[in-house]
Amino acid sequence: MRHALRFVPLIVLALAGAASAQAPAVQPAAAPNPNAKFGQALTGLNSLNTASIVYSGLGTAVVPGSKAHTPQPVSNFRVAINYGMEMLSVEVEQLGKPHHIAQYLAEGKAWDVMEKKIVPRPDAVHERLRLMFMTPHGVMKAAQDAGSKRVMANEMVDGKLVATMVFPAGTFSLKAYFDDKATITRVHTMSGDAKLGKSVVEFLYNDYKDYDTLKAPTGPKPGGAAAAAIYGGIPFPSHIVQKVDGVTILDITLTEVTPNAGLVLDVPPAVQKAGGRR
């Protein structure tokens, strides 16, 4: 609907001008610097002191090799990652068949062990590298390199200003989202991924808890950025959801997290012969 223009008495404009002269207009608050959020996350997540992570829990999952194509209850879901050596182990146990399946990555080679049978999976190397770099500490390790060409920005997400980061990890690009506490709440793949095509894989992280691996010094706990480094706390989410194209394929509540537990894998001879990255 269009409204006709109306004359406004000059006296009103004059009074308004006088009022504004006495009370300067309030300037909108400047948007926070998204680059500062990265620094807060680097310290707060203590990723520099996290060489490896092992976590396990209960929930539901779509298990590879199972006839069920919807998430089923799993009695154990365990992930172990060695970031420096790029090694990964994912083990899932369920009541149905296959009862136990394990997925591995080491020395640029991938393989499965399904009911004790070793199956080389050279086609899964990039997928498992991506999984490793989509964990909160994997995100920070991939993006903290000065040559990573990460791009920080402020974006409106569900009506709220959120710091985001797009960064390369290996041969693919990922996007991470930070909350007010500088923890990572969401990570997803970018469109155009050569291995995924149009599909989008995302992880949702929440309910972070602090898992200490170093003995806390005596005296009052310091505040600010120094606290995590001094106390050796390793924050990690206690609830993880994985989706593919918006469909939930994993929903796990963690029961145990062990930072810096280490992981060393030997590549089976059959997998060595099968070749490496594809």
Contacts in CASP RR format, 6 or more apart in sequence:
PFRMAT RR
TARGET T0000
AUTHOR 0000-0000-0000
METHOD contacts of the structure
MODEL  1
MRHALRFVPLIVLALAGAASAQAPAVQPAAAPNPNAKFGQALTGLNSLNT
ASIVYSGLGTAVVPGSKAHTPQPVSNFRVAINYGMEMLSVEVEQLGKPHH
IAQYLAEGKAWDVMEKKIVPRPDAVHERLRLMFMTPHGVMKAAQDAGSKR
VMANEMVDGKLVATMVFPAGTFSLKAYFDDKATITRVHTMSGDAKLGKSV
VEFLYNDYKDYDTLKAPTGPKPGGAAAAAIYGGIPFPSHIVQKVDGVTIL
DITLTEVTPNAGLVLDVPPAVQKAGGRR
31 154 0 8 1.000
31 161 0 8 1.000
32 154 0 8 1.000
32 161 0 8 1.000
32 163 0 8 1.000
34 152 0 8 1.000
34 153 0 8 1.000
34 154 0 8 1.000
34 163 0 8 1.000
34 164 0 8 1.000
34 165 0 8 1.000
35 152 0 8 1.000
37 152 0 8 1.000
37 163 0 8 1.000
37 178 0 8 1.000
37 182 0 8 1.000
38 143 0 8 1.000
38 150 0 8 1.000
38 152 0 8 1.000
38 163 0 8 1.000
38 165 0 8 1.000
39 182 0 8 1.000
40 182 0 8 1.000
40 225 0 8 1.000
41 47 0 8 1.000
41 140 0 8 1.000
41 178 0 8 1.000
41 182 0 8 1.000
41 183 0 8 1.000
41 184 0 8 1.000
42 48 0 8 1.000
42 140 0 8 1.000
42 144 0 8 1.000
43 225 0 8 1.000
43 228 0 8 1.000
43 229 0 8 1.000
44 182 0 8 1.000
44 183 0 8 1.000
44 225 0 8 1.000
44 228 0 8 1.000
44 235 0 8 1.000
45 136 0 8 1.000
45 137 0 8 1.000
45 140 0 8 1.000
45 182 0 8 1.000
45 183 0 8 1.000
45 184 0 8 1.000
45 228 0 8 1.000
45 234 0 8 1.000
45 235 0 8 1.000
46 228 0 8 1.000
46 229 0 8 1.000
46 232 0 8 1.000
46 233 0 8 1.000
46 234 0 8 1.000
46 235 0 8 1.000
47 136 0 8 1.000
47 137 0 8 1.000
47 138 0 8 1.000
47 140 0 8 1.000
47 141 0 8 1.000
47 144 0 8 1.000
48 144 0 8 1.000
49 229 0 8 1.000
49 232 0 8 1.000
49 234 0 8 1.000
49 260 0 8 1.000
50 83 0 8 1.000
50 137 0 8 1.000
50 234 0 8 1.000
50 259 0 8 1.000
50 260 0 8 1.000
51 82 0 8 1.000
51 83 0 8 1.000
51 84 0 8 1.000
51 260 0 8 1.000
51 262 0 8 1.000
52 80 0 8 1.000
52 81 0 8 1.000
52 82 0 8 1.000
52 83 0 8 1.000
52 259 0 8 1.000
52 260 0 8 1.000
52 261 0 8 1.000
52 262 0 8 1.000
52 263 0 8 1.000
53 79 0 8 1.000
53 80 0 8 1.000
53 81 0 8 1.000
53 83 0 8 1.000
53 135 0 8 1.000
53 137 0 8 1.000
53 234 0 8 1.000
53 236 0 8 1.000
53 257 0 8 1.000
53 258 0 8 1.000
53 259 0 8 1.000
53 260 0 8 1.000
53 261 0 8 1.000
54 78 0 8 1.000
54 79 0 8 1.000
54 80 0 8 1.000
54 81 0 8 1.000
54 256 0 8 1.000
54 257 0 8 1.000
54 258 0 8 1.000
54 259 0 8 1.000
54 261 0 8 1.000
54 262 0 8 1.000
54 263 0 8 1.000
55 78 0 8 1.000
55 79 0 8 1.000
55 236 0 8 1.000
55 254 0 8 1.000
55 256 0 8 1.000
55 257 0 8 1.000
55 258 0 8 1.000
56 76 0 8 1.000
56 77 0 8 1.000
56 78 0 8 1.000
56 79 0 8 1.000
56 254 0 8 1.000
56 255 0 8 1.000
56 256 0 8 1.000
57 76 0 8 1.000
57 77 0 8 1.000
57 78 0 8 1.000
57 252 0 8 1.000
57 253 0 8 1.000
57 254 0 8 1.000
57 255 0 8 1.000
57 256 0 8 1.000
58 74 0 8 1.000
58 75 0 8 1.000
58 76 0 8 1.000
58 77 0 8 1.000
58 252 0 8 1.000
58 253 0 8 1.000
58 255 0 8 1.000
59 73 0 8 1.000
59 74 0 8 1.000
59 77 0 8 1.000
59 251 0 8 1.000
59 252 0 8 1.000
59 253 0 8 1.000
60 71 0 8 1.000
60 72 0 8 1.000
60 73 0 8 1.000
60 74 0 8 1.000
60 250 0 8 1.000
60 251 0 8 1.000
60 252 0 8 1.000
61 71 0 8 1.000
61 72 0 8 1.000
61 74 0 8 1.000
61 77 0 8 1.000
61 92 0 8 1.000
61 94 0 8 1.000
61 249 0 8 1.000
61 250 0 8 1.000
61 251 0 8 1.000
61 252 0 8 1.000
62 68 0 8 1.000
62 69 0 8 1.000
62 70 0 8 1.000
62 71 0 8 1.000
62 72 0 8 1.000
62 249 0 8 1.000
62 250 0 8 1.000
63 72 0 8 1.000
63 74 0 8 1.000
63 92 0 8 1.000
63 94 0 8 1.000
63 98 0 8 1.000
63 101 0 8 1.000
64 101 0 8 1.000
64 103 0 8 1.000
64 112 0 8 1.000
65 98 0 8 1.000
65 101 0 8 1.000
65 114 0 8 1.000
66 72 0 8 1.000
66 94 0 8 1.000
66 96 0 8 1.000
66 97 0 8 1.000
66 98 0 8 1.000
67 97 0 8 1.000
71 248 0 8 1.000
71 249 0 8 1.000
71 250 0 8 1.000
71 251 0 8 1.000
72 94 0 8 1.000
72 96 0 8 1.000
73 94 0 8 1.000
73 95 0 8 1.000
74 92 0 8 1.000
74 93 0 8 1.000
74 94 0 8 1.000
74 252 0 8 1.000
75 93 0 8 1.000
75 94 0 8 1.000
75 95 0 8 1.000
76 91 0 8 1.000
76 92 0 8 1.000
76 93 0 8 1.000
77 91 0 8 1.000
77 92 0 8 1.000
77 93 0 8 1.000
77 250 0 8 1.000
77 252 0 8 1.000
78 89 0 8 1.000
78 90 0 8 1.000
78 91 0 8 1.000
78 92 0 8 1.000
79 88 0 8 1.000
79 89 0 8 1.000
79 90 0 8 1.000
79 91 0 8 1.000
80 88 0 8 1.000
80 89 0 8 1.000
80 261 0 8 1.000
80 262 0 8 1.000
80 263 0 8 1.000
81 87 0 8 1.000
81 88 0 8 1.000
81 89 0 8 1.000
81 132 0 8 1.000
81 135 0 8 1.000
81 138 0 8 1.000
81 263 0 8 1.000
82 88 0 8 1.000
82 262 0 8 1.000
82 263 0 8 1.000
82 264 0 8 1.000
83 132 0 8 1.000
83 137 0 8 1.000
83 138 0 8 1.000
83 141 0 8 1.000
84 141 0 8 1.000
85 106 0 8 1.000
85 263 0 8 1.000
85 264 0 8 1.000
86 105 0 8 1.000
86 106 0 8 1.000
86 108 0 8 1.000
86 129 0 8 1.000
86 132 0 8 1.000
87 104 0 8 1.000
87 105 0 8 1.000
87 106 0 8 1.000
87 263 0 8 1.000
87 264 0 8 1.000
87 265 0 8 1.000
88 103 0 8 1.000
88 104 0 8 1.000
88 105 0 8 1.000
88 106 0 8 1.000
88 128 0 8 1.000
88 129 0 8 1.000
88 131 0 8 1.000
88 132 0 8 1.000
88 263 0 8 1.000
89 102 0 8 1.000
89 103 0 8 1.000
89 104 0 8 1.000
89 105 0 8 1.000
89 263 0 8 1.000
89 265 0 8 1.000
90 102 0 8 1.000
90 103 0 8 1.000
90 104 0 8 1.000
90 128 0 8 1.000
90 131 0 8 1.000
91 100 0 8 1.000
91 101 0 8 1.000
91 102 0 8 1.000
91 103 0 8 1.000
92 100 0 8 1.000
92 101 0 8 1.000
92 102 0 8 1.000
93 99 0 8 1.000
93 100 0 8 1.000
97 115 0 8 1.000
98 114 0 8 1.000
98 115 0 8 1.000
99 115 0 8 1.000
100 114 0 8 1.000
100 115 0 8 1.000
101 112 0 8 1.000
101 113 0 8 1.000
101 114 0 8 1.000
101 115 0 8 1.000
102 112 0 8 1.000
102 113 0 8 1.000
102 114 0 8 1.000
103 110 0 8 1.000
103 111 0 8 1.000
103 112 0 8 1.000
103 121 0 8 1.000
103 124 0 8 1.000
103 128 0 8 1.000
104 110 0 8 1.000
104 111 0 8 1.000
104 112 0 8 1.000
104 113 0 8 1.000
104 265 0 8 1.000
105 124 0 8 1.000
105 125 0 8 1.000
105 128 0 8 1.000
105 129 0 8 1.000
105 132 0 8 1.000
105 265 0 8 1.000
106 265 0 8 1.000
106 266 0 8 1.000
106 267 0 8 1.000
107 267 0 8 1.000
108 125 0 8 1.000
108 276 0 8 1.000
108 277 0 8 1.000
109 120 0 8 1.000
109 122 0 8 1.000
109 125 0 8 1.000
109 267 0 8 1.000
109 271 0 8 1.000
109 272 0 8 1.000
109 274 0 8 1.000
109 275 0 8 1.000
109 276 0 8 1.000
109 277 0 8 1.000
110 120 0 8 1.000
110 121 0 8 1.000
110 122 0 8 1.000
110 123 0 8 1.000
110 124 0 8 1.000
110 125 0 8 1.000
110 127 0 8 1.000
110 128 0 8 1.000
110 271 0 8 1.000
110 276 0 8 1.000
111 118 0 8 1.000
111 119 0 8 1.000
111 120 0 8 1.000
111 121 0 8 1.000
111 267 0 8 1.000
111 268 0 8 1.000
111 270 0 8 1.000
111 271 0 8 1.000
111 274 0 8 1.000
112 118 0 8 1.000
112 119 0 8 1.000
112 121 0 8 1.000
112 124 0 8 1.000
113 119 0 8 1.000
118 268 0 8 1.000
118 270 0 8 1.000
118 271 0 8 1.000
120 270 0 8 1.000
120 271 0 8 1.000
120 274 0 8 1.000
120 275 0 8 1.000
122 274 0 8 1.000
122 275 0 8 1.000
122 276 0 8 1.000
122 277 0 8 1.000
122 278 0 8 1.000
123 278 0 8 1.000
125 276 0 8 1.000
125 277 0 8 1.000
125 278 0 8 1.000
126 171 0 8 1.000
126 172 0 8 1.000
126 195 0 8 1.000
126 277 0 8 1.000
126 278 0 8 1.000
127 195 0 8 1.000
129 169 0 8 1.000
129 170 0 8 1.000
130 169 0 8 1.000
130 172 0 8 1.000
130 174 0 8 1.000
130 189 0 8 1.000
130 195 0 8 1.000
130 201 0 8 1.000
132 138 0 8 1.000
133 139 0 8 1.000
133 141 0 8 1.000
133 142 0 8 1.000
133 169 0 8 1.000
133 170 0 8 1.000
133 174 0 8 1.000
134 174 0 8 1.000
134 187 0 8 1.000
134 201 0 8 1.000
134 203 0 8 1.000
135 203 0 8 1.000
136 183 0 8 1.000
136 184 0 8 1.000
136 187 0 8 1.000
136 205 0 8 1.000
136 235 0 8 1.000
136 236 0 8 1.000
136 237 0 8 1.000
137 234 0 8 1.000
137 236 0 8 1.000
139 165 0 8 1.000
139 167 0 8 1.000
139 174 0 8 1.000
139 176 0 8 1.000
139 184 0 8 1.000
139 187 0 8 1.000
140 184 0 8 1.000
142 148 0 8 1.000
142 167 0 8 1.000
142 168 0 8 1.000
142 169 0 8 1.000
142 170 0 8 1.000
142 174 0 8 1.000
143 150 0 8 1.000
143 165 0 8 1.000
143 167 0 8 1.000
143 169 0 8 1.000
143 176 0 8 1.000
148 167 0 8 1.000
148 168 0 8 1.000
149 167 0 8 1.000
149 168 0 8 1.000
150 165 0 8 1.000
150 166 0 8 1.000
150 167 0 8 1.000
151 165 0 8 1.000
151 166 0 8 1.000
151 167 0 8 1.000
152 163 0 8 1.000
152 164 0 8 1.000
152 165 0 8 1.000
153 163 0 8 1.000
153 164 0 8 1.000
153 165 0 8 1.000
153 166 0 8 1.000
154 161 0 8 1.000
154 162 0 8 1.000
154 163 0 8 1.000
154 164 0 8 1.000
155 161 0 8 1.000
155 162 0 8 1.000
155 164 0 8 1.000
156 162 0 8 1.000
157 164 0 8 1.000
157 177 0 8 1.000
162 177 0 8 1.000
162 178 0 8 1.000
162 179 0 8 1.000
163 177 0 8 1.000
163 178 0 8 1.000
164 175 0 8 1.000
164 176 0 8 1.000
164 177 0 8 1.000
164 178 0 8 1.000
165 175 0 8 1.000
165 176 0 8 1.000
165 178 0 8 1.000
166 173 0 8 1.000
166 174 0 8 1.000
166 175 0 8 1.000
166 190 0 8 1.000
167 173 0 8 1.000
167 174 0 8 1.000
167 175 0 8 1.000
167 176 0 8 1.000
168 174 0 8 1.000
171 194 0 8 1.000
171 195 0 8 1.000
172 189 0 8 1.000
172 190 0 8 1.000
172 193 0 8 1.000
172 194 0 8 1.000
172 195 0 8 1.000
172 196 0 8 1.000
173 189 0 8 1.000
173 190 0 8 1.000
173 193 0 8 1.000
174 187 0 8 1.000
174 188 0 8 1.000
174 189 0 8 1.000
174 190 0 8 1.000
175 187 0 8 1.000
175 188 0 8 1.000
175 189 0 8 1.000
175 190 0 8 1.000
176 184 0 8 1.000
176 186 0 8 1.000
176 187 0 8 1.000
177 184 0 8 1.000
177 185 0 8 1.000
177 186 0 8 1.000
177 187 0 8 1.000
178 184 0 8 1.000
178 185 0 8 1.000
179 185 0 8 1.000
181 208 0 8 1.000
183 205 0 8 1.000
183 208 0 8 1.000
183 235 0 8 1.000
183 237 0 8 1.000
184 205 0 8 1.000
185 204 0 8 1.000
185 205 0 8 1.000
185 206 0 8 1.000
186 202 0 8 1.000
186 203 0 8 1.000
186 204 0 8 1.000
186 205 0 8 1.000
187 202 0 8 1.000
187 203 0 8 1.000
187 205 0 8 1.000
188 200 0 8 1.000
188 201 0 8 1.000
188 202 0 8 1.000
188 203 0 8 1.000
189 196 0 8 1.000
189 199 0 8 1.000
189 200 0 8 1.000
189 201 0 8 1.000
189 202 0 8 1.000
191 197 0 8 1.000
191 198 0 8 1.000
191 200 0 8 1.000
192 198 0 8 1.000
193 199 0 8 1.000
199 244 0 8 1.000
199 245 0 8 1.000
200 244 0 8 1.000
200 245 0 8 1.000
200 246 0 8 1.000
201 242 0 8 1.000
201 243 0 8 1.000
201 244 0 8 1.000
202 242 0 8 1.000
202 243 0 8 1.000
202 246 0 8 1.000
203 240 0 8 1.000
203 241 0 8 1.000
203 242 0 8 1.000
203 243 0 8 1.000
204 240 0 8 1.000
204 241 0 8 1.000
204 242 0 8 1.000
204 243 0 8 1.000
205 237 0 8 1.000
205 239 0 8 1.000
205 240 0 8 1.000
206 237 0 8 1.000
206 238 0 8 1.000
206 239 0 8 1.000
207 237 0 8 1.000
207 238 0 8 1.000
207 239 0 8 1.000
208 235 0 8 1.000
208 236 0 8 1.000
208 237 0 8 1.000
208 238 0 8 1.000
209 235 0 8 1.000
209 236 0 8 1.000
209 237 0 8 1.000
209 238 0 8 1.000
209 257 0 8 1.000
210 233 0 8 1.000
210 234 0 8 1.000
210 235 0 8 1.000
211 233 0 8 1.000
211 234 0 8 1.000
211 235 0 8 1.000
211 236 0 8 1.000
211 257 0 8 1.000
211 258 0 8 1.000
211 259 0 8 1.000
212 231 0 8 1.000
212 232 0 8 1.000
212 233 0 8 1.000
212 234 0 8 1.000
213 232 0 8 1.000
213 233 0 8 1.000
213 234 0 8 1.000
213 259 0 8 1.000
213 260 0 8 1.000
214 231 0 8 1.000
214 232 0 8 1.000
214 233 0 8 1.000
216 231 0 8 1.000
217 230 0 8 1.000
217 231 0 8 1.000
221 227 0 8 1.000
221 231 0 8 1.000
222 230 0 8 1.000
228 235 0 8 1.000
233 259 0 8 1.000
234 257 0 8 1.000
234 259 0 8 1.000
234 260 0 8 1.000
236 254 0 8 1.000
236 257 0 8 1.000
236 259 0 8 1.000
237 254 0 8 1.000
238 253 0 8 1.000
238 254 0 8 1.000
238 257 0 8 1.000
239 252 0 8 1.000
239 253 0 8 1.000
239 254 0 8 1.000
240 250 0 8 1.000
240 251 0 8 1.000
240 252 0 8 1.000
240 254 0 8 1.000
241 248 0 8 1.000
241 250 0 8 1.000
241 251 0 8 1.000
241 252 0 8 1.000
242 248 0 8 1.000
242 249 0 8 1.000
242 250 0 8 1.000
242 251 0 8 1.000
243 249 0 8 1.000
END
